Amino acid sequence: MADVTMTTAMEPDGAPRLAGLDILRGVAILGILFMNINDMGGSLWASFDDPRHLGWSQADQVAWWLRDVLASGTARCLLEMLFGVGMVILTDRAANALRASADEADSPGGMLRFLFGDWAVMRGYYARNLVLWLFGLIHLFILLWPGDILHTYGIAALIALLFRRLGPKTLLGLGMLMALAQLFGAGFNLHQAQTRLAQVEQLQGRIAHKQKLTKDEAKQVAKTVERKKERAKDKAETAKRVAREDKARGSDTATFATWADSAWTSTLFIWGVNDGIGDGMMLEPLFIWEAFSSMLIGAALFKWGVIQGRRSRAFYRNTMVVAYAIGLSGRAYIAFVVMRFDDYPYLIYAVGEVARLATTLGHISAVYLLLGTAWGVKLLKPFEAAGRTALTIYIAQTIICLWVLYPPWALGLYGQQGWMALMLTAVAVNAVLLVWANWYVRHYAIAPVEWAWRSLIARRLLPIGKRSKAGDNREAGVIPAA
């Protein structure tokens, strides 16, 4: 499948970009809006609690189910994997440049560059991701998007870099071990919860028949009652957050000040700060764990030639069948039990991360199967431009939704769309951005946010326009998934 892996776009050093990776990145960055738009156009906290808050007509149920089974988390997972790919490409290229420089110089200075080159490579990559982390903070606190991934990826990439020299088997093993830790950890907790519920039901049956319990059995019943009270308290607190968010973002009294305060409060609560209703959630370490593990898996897939389309058509066909069989079946069953809304600790919830990884691998395989056909290339070719402008598109999605469509000072559509309308809005926004991306790359070398990022890293203003046919895109660079 090598005929679809190259494109005429160039790196600053003249190296060709990989078209397959750009297409995957374009699909992922546009796909992520389907995950974000419900939290932009409706209550973020309702997503943590009950999807029916955003609308639950028959059409809404279909839209939610398709989103949850086919897409939920997979765009983020693919971006994380591509970040791992970018780490390998960029650091290998920098290391090769330093090695070539050392080979050309027989002087002690040349040898020192060779000996300390790895530190130079790491320092450059650290600087790159620290700037990205700062962009993430701007996205969080100025553009007001609590769901930002840039700051998380910037931190996770700094950790992943330490593992870049490992072989693909070790990288995949470490990444899967972290994913399985979530499987077994969640599975153990869910199994324990199921066991406690079954035991207490039996004990309560004995109480109903006026049978005396032992002291330990009475304590067990009391603990279960206390846990139910805690869960009820958590649900009540979430309901308060939803109501407060709806008032701050979508009521007649909503203003820029209340909109901004709601976003900042949500961000800090996710980071573990009390929001006036309850203690913070401290989710950031879990987000970093997830991103780091997926980056390692992405780096392994790149070293094996999988994620850039260098394996056989039979390989991608077989991989897609197996990956979808595991991922989609697990996710379909999870969606089924979620729609019961009975608050039972189903054991299937534990497979969520493994199913997410499998479904993402199925999506990657499906893309390369499509790229093995003429009509597939025609269908997916426009997404290459989206991949080359991914960071700008990601920020543009936020600006369009949080500053034009939904805020009270603009169109004020917050809370007025159900799941189907939200998904259709995401389609419309992405269609506009896809058309813009294809127009932009025909006229300019590097997208605006990418230009700002790379100019800060280079500590000089990079040219943004195309200078000549031979020099097209010399400043574009590989943009790891934003």
N, C-alpha and C positions, 0 to 999 in steps of 0.2 A: 504493500500500500504506500510505497515511498513517493508515488506521483502526487500525493496530496499533502506532503509534509513540508514543502518549501514554498516560499512566496518571494516576490521581488522586494519587499520591504527589508531594510537593512538596519543592523545595529550600528552604534557609533564607530565600532572598529571594522565595519564592513561585513560582519558575519550575517548570514541570512536569518530572518525570523522563521519560526515554525508555524505554518499556517494552521495545522491541526490544533495546536495549543491556543492560538488566538481564537479559533472558532469555539473551542470548549470554554474559554474565558468569556467570550461574548454571550454564549448560551447561559452561562452561570450568572453573569452580572445582570442580565435582563431577567433571568429567572428569580433572582433574589427579591425583586419587587413584589412578587406574588406572596412571599413570606412576610414582607414588611408592611404592605399597604393596609392590612387590617389593623395594625397597631398605629398607623398614621391617620387613618380615617375613622377609627373607632378606639375604644378603650384598650390600652395595652394590657391592663390587669384582667380584662375579661378573657383574654387569650390564655392567661394562666389558670383561669377558673372554669368558665362555662361559655363555649362558643355560641350558644343560643342567644346571648346578649346582643350580638351583632345582627341577628336576624335568623329565622329558622323555617322559612318557607320551604316548599319542596325543591325549588331551584337553589336556595341557599344550601340545603343539605347536600345536593349533588355537587355544588361548587366546593364546599368544604371537604367532602369526602375525596374528590379528585385531587384537590390541593394537598390533603394530608397524606394520601397514599402515594401519589406519583412524584410530588415535588418537595414536600416539607423537609427542610434540612439538607436536601441534596445539593441545592445550589451553593449553600454555605460550605458543604463538605467538598464540593468540586473546587471552590475557590481556595480552600485550605490545602488541598492536594496540589493545586497549581502553584501555591506559594512555596511549597516544598520543591517543586520543579524549578521555579525561579531561583531558589537558593542554590541549587546544584549548578544551574547554567551560569549564573552570575559569578559565583565564587570560583568555579573551574576556569572561566574565561579570565578572571583577574589573576588567578594563580598561574595560568599558562603565559600571560603577558609578563609577569614578574620573572618566570623561569626563563623565558626567551631573552629578557633583558640581562639576566645573570649570565646566560650562556654567551652573550655577545661581549661581555666584559670580563677579562682575565684579571682585572685589578682586585685588590682586597675589598673595595667598595662594591663591586659586582657580586662577590661571594657573600658579603653581608646582606645584600638584597635578597640573595637566594635563601640564606639561613633564616632570615626574619620575614620572609615573604608571606608566610601563613598568617602572621600577626597583622601584616598590612592588609591582607585579604579580609580578615575578620573585622579589623577596624573600619574598613570601608563599608562592609555590610552592616555593621552595627550603626554607623552614622546614617545609612540609608533608612533603616527601620526605626531609629529614634525620631527622625524627621516624620516618618509615617505615623508614629505614635502621637506626635504633636498635631498632625492633621486630624487624627482621630479625636483628640481633645477639642479641637475647633468644631468638629462635626457634632460632638456631644453637647457642648456648652454654648456655642454660638449659633449653629444651625439647628440645635435643639432636637437631635435625634438620639434618644436613649438606647436604641438598638445598634449603635455603631459597632462595626467589626474591625476598623482600622487599628484602633489602639490595642485591641486584643491580639491581632495578628502581628503587630509590631513587637509586642513582648514575646509571644510564642516563637516568632522567628529567631529572636536572639538566643533562645534556648536550643531550638532545632539546629542552629548553625554548628553547635558543638559536636553534632553527630554526623556531619556532612561526609566525612571520610569513610564511614562504615559501608559495608557491602549491602546490596539490596536485600538479601535474606535477613540480615540482622536488623536493617531498618524496618522491614515489613514485620518482623517478629516483635520488635519493640512497640510499633504502632498498634498491632493487633493485641498485644498483651495489655496495653492501656485500654483498648476498647473492651476486651474481655473482662478487665477489672470492673468496668462499669456493669457488664452483664452479670457477673457473679455477685458483685456487691449489692446491686439492686435486686437480683434474684433471691439472695439470702434474706434481705429485709422483707421482701414481699412474701416469701414462704413463711417467715416467722409471723408476719401479720396474719396470714391465712390460718396458721396453726392456732394462734391465740384466739381468733374469732371462733373457730370450731370448738375449742375447749370451753370458752366462755358460754357459748350457746348451750353446751351440754350442762354446764354448771347452773345456768339460769333455768334450764328445764328442771333440774333437781330442786331448785328453790321454788319453782312453781308448784311442785309436788310436795312442798314443805319438808324436803329432806335437808338435814343439817350438813353444812359444809365444814371442812377443816379450816384451821386458821389460815393456812397457805392458800387454800382455794378461795377463801373470802377475800384475801389480799389480791389475788389474781383478778377476781371480778371487779374489785374496786379500782385497780389499775386500768382495766379496760374502760370502765365508766369514765375515768379521768382522761384517758386518751380520746374518747369520743367528745368530751367537753372541749379538749384542746383543738380537735379538728373543727368542731363547730365554731370555736372562737376564731380560728384561722379563716374559715369561710366568711364569718361575719366581718372580719377585718378586710378581707379582699373585697367584699361587697361595698364596704365603706370607701375603699380606694377607687373602685369603679365609679361610684356615685360622685366622689370628689373630682375625679378626672373628667367625667361627663360635664360637671358644672363648670370646671375651669377651662375646658376646651370647647364645649359645644352649647352652653346655655346662652340666654340673652344677655347675661352679665359678663360673659367671657371677653377678655381683652388680651392684648399682647403680653401684659404683665402676668395674668393668670395662666396663659398658655406656656410662657417661659418657665414660670415657677413650677408648673406641673411636670414639665420635661426634666428640669433640674432635680426635683424631688424624686422622680422615678429613677434617674441615673444614680443618685447617691444611695437610694434604697437598695438597688441592685448591688452596689458596692458595700453594703452592710451598714448603712447609716439609718438610724431610726427616723421614720417619716412622720412622727406624731400620732400614728395609729398603732404601729408595732415595730419590733426590731427588724433591722435590715436582713437581706437574704444572703449576702456574701456569695454571689454567683460567679463573680469574675474568675476565681481560681478554677472553677469547673469549665468555664469557657476557654481558658488558656489550655487546660488539660486536653480538651477536645480538639482544639486547633493544632496543638503540638503533635498529638498522635496522628492526625490526618496529614499533617505536613510530612511526617516521616514516611507514611504509606505512599504519599505522592512522590517523594524522592525515590523510593524503591521502585515504583512503577516506571519512573523515567529511566532509571538505570537499566531496567529490563527492556526498555523500548516500548512499553505498553501504552503509556498515556500520550505518546506522540505519534501513534499510528504505525509502528514499524513491525508489528506482528502480522501473521497471516489472517486472511479473511475467515478461515475456519476457526482460528483462535478466538476472534472477536464474536463469532456466532455462538460458539460453545460457551464462552464466558458470559455473554448476555443471557442465554437461556438459564444457566445455573444461578447467576447473580439475581436475576429477576424472580426466579422460583423461590429463592430464599428471602430476598428483600421485600418484594411486593406482597407475597403471601403473609409474611409477618406483619407488615404495615396495614394490610387490609383487615387482619383480625384485630389489631390494636384499635383501628378506627371503629370497628364494629363494637368493641366493648366500651369504648369511650362514649359512643352514642347511646349506651344504656343509662348513663348518668346516675349510676347507683353507688358510686364512691367505693366500690369493692377493690381490694388490692390484687388485681389479676396478675398472674405470674408472667403473662405475655408482655407486660410493660418492660420487663427486664431486657428483652431482645431489641429494644428500640435503636440502640447505637449500632449494633451489628447489622440490623436491617437497613439502617441509613447508609452504611458503608457499602453493603451489597447492592442496594438500589443505585447508588452513585456509580459503582463500577459497571452496572448494567447500562446506565445512561452513556457512559464513556464508550462502551462497546457498540451501542446503537449508533452513536455519532460516526464512528469509523466504519461501520457497515454501510451507512448512508454515503459516506465519502468514497466508498468503493464503487459507487454507481454514478452515472452522468447526471441523472436527475437529482440525486442526493447532493452532489457538489453544487449544482445550481441552487438548490434549496438552502443550503447552509453557508454558501459563500458570503452573503451579506453579514453574517455574524462575525466574520473575521474583522471587519471594521469596528464592531462593538468591542471585540477583544483588545484591539489596539487603543481604544479610548475608554477602557473599563473604569478607571478611577474617576474620570470626568463624568461618565454616565452614572456611576454610583452616587456622586454628589448631586448631580442634576435630578435624579429621582427624588432625593430629599427636598431640594428646593421647590420642585414642581408640586409635590404632595404637601409638605409641611409649611410652605410659604405662599402657595397659590390656591390649591384645591380645597384644603380642609380648614385653615385657620380662620378665626372669627373676623379678622381684619381684611380678608380677601373673599373668596367664594363661599366660605363658611359651610362646607359640606360635611363637616365632622358629624358622625352619628346618624347620617341620613341614608347610608347605603348598607345593604345586607351583603352577605358573602358573594353572591353572584354578581351584584353591581360592583363590588370592590375588585373582583377578579377581572371583570370586563374593563374597568378603569385602568387596571394594570396593563392589560393588553393594549389599550389605546396609548397610554404613556410610553410604553416600550416601543410601539410602532413608530411614534414620532422620533424617539431617541435613536432608533435603528436607522431611519432615513437620514437623520442628521449626521450620524457617525459615518455613513457611507459617503455623504457629501463632503464631510470635513476631511477625511483622509485623502480625498482626491485633490484637496487644495492646500493642506497644511501637513507639516512633518510630525507634529506632536500635539496632543490635546492639551487644553488649558491647565487642568489640574496636574496632569503629568509634567507639563512644562514647569510649573511652580515647584513641584516636588524635586525634579531633577536639577533645576537651577539652584535650589538651596543646597543640594548635595554637592554640586560642582562649584558652588560659591561664585557663580557668574551667571549672567543672563544668557541662556541658550537661545539660538535662533528658533523661531516657531514656524516660519514659513518654509516652503520648498524652494531650494535655491537653483537646482538644475535637475535634469532628468537623471543624470548619473549619481547625483547626491541625494536622491529622494530618501526621506526618512532617516538620515544619518544620525539624527538626534532622538529618534523615537525610543529606542531601547526596549528591552523586555520588561514589561510591567507585570510583576507578580500580582496575583489576584488581589484586587482591592477589597 
